[in-house]
Amino acid sequence: MDKAGYLRDTVDIVGQIETRFLELGARLYKIRREALWQAGYDTYQDFLDAAKISQGNASILAKIHYEYVIRSGAEQTNLIGAGYSNLYEAIPLIERDGVDATITKAKLLTRSELKEEVREEKHGVCGHPEKITICAVCHKRL
C-alpha cells in the first residue's frame, strides 16, 4: 500500500470508531434493558467481562445512547464527530440548551470547556471573590 492509501485507510478507521462507539452504546443499552445477556451469561457483568469492557465504560456508552437518542430524540448520525467523552460531559446541558445545541457544543468545545460550562450551570459563575494564600513554610491556609 502506498503512503497516501495508508493515510486514507487511517482516516477511514477514525470514522469507523466515531460511528461504532454509538452503535456499541445502543447495543449495550438494549442488552442491559432487555436482559439479553441471559441468553449466554449468568450475569450482565459476566457478559461485560467476556466483551472486555468495564462496567464504567459500558454505562457511559449506554447513557449517551439513552440521553441523546431515546430521551431527547436526536438522530444517532447527528452525534458523529463529537466523541464519546464530550457527549458524556455535555449531558447536563441538554435540558438547558436543547439537544441540538448541546451536540454542537460537544463537537466544537474542548472537554475542559464543557466541564467548565457544566460546572457553571450547576453552581453558577464564579467570580473568584476570595484569594487563598498558603504559607510557604507550614502549608496552612491563611
Buried (B, 14 or more C-beta within 10 A) or exposed (E): EEEEEEEEEEEEEEEEEBBEBBEBBBBBBEBBEEEBBEEEBEEBEEBBEEBEBEEEBBBBBBBBBBBBBEBBEBEBEBBBBBBBEBBBBBBBBBEEBEBEEBBBBBBEBEBEEBBBBBEEBEEEEEEEEEEEEEEEEEEEEE
